[in-house]
């Protein structure tokens, strides 16, 4: 793994950031937790790449609050495309 930030998918919508932090703390120091509300996924940042890899290996496909977690290395956010450029459209 290249980074220490993990994507955590298939979250139960009732899971809190504190609960997710507690789960990941068993595998190292958690720097931050961010659950995207209403989307069923979030991000956990560990203090080192090694801790992130250990957490991914241990927790991927493990059931948490009734759902199997899907954990992967977080990818950088891609820039949004501007669909409303105003060029060439006439109605």
N, C-alpha and C positions, 0 to 999 in steps of 0.2 A: 504494500500500500504506500501511496505517496503522501497522503495527508492524515490528519488526526480528526477530521470532521466526518461524521457518519450520517447517512440518510437512514431513517428508521420508518419503514412503511408498514401498512396493515395494522395501524394502531386502533384500538377500541376508542371510540369518540369520548368515552368517560375518563380516559387516562389523563392524569395531570402531569405537569412538568416535574413536580417533586417525586412522583411515583417513578417516572422514567429515570430521573437522576439517581434515585436509590437503587434501581435495577443495575444501572451501568457502573455505579461506584464499587461494585464487587470486583470490577476488572481494572480499576485505576482511578485516577483523579479526573473528575468531570469538570471541565472549564465552563461549559454552558449547555443549556437545553432550550430548544425552541420548538414548540409544537404549533403547527399551522392549524389554527382553529377551524373545525368543520371540514377538514380535508382528509383526516386519517393518517397523516404522516408528520414527521418532524425531523429535527437534526440534533445530534449530540456531539459536542466537541470534547475530546479527551485531551489530556496534557501532552501525550506523546503519540507518535505513530504506532509504536509497539503496543501501547495500551488500547489504541483504537483497533488494531488488528486482533488483539486478544478478545476484546469485547465482541467484535464481529464474528469471530470463530465460535465463541461460546453461546451467543444469543441468537444468531441467525436461525430461523425456523423454530425457535423455542416459543411455546405458548405463553402469552402474557395477557391476562384479563380476557381469556377466552379466544384469542386470535394468535395465529403463528406470525411472529415478527419477520419482516423482510429487511435485512440490514445490508447496506453496501456503502462503499466510500462515496461521500457526497461529491458531486460534480460541480464545477463552477457555474454560476448562474449565467445563462446565455442572454445576450442583450435582446430586448424586445424590438420587434420590427414595427416600424411606423406604417400602419395601413392607411392612414388618412393623410396622405401627403398633398392631396388636392390637385394633383397633376392629371390632366387628360380626361377628367370626368365631367361630362356635361349632361344634364338631364332636362 
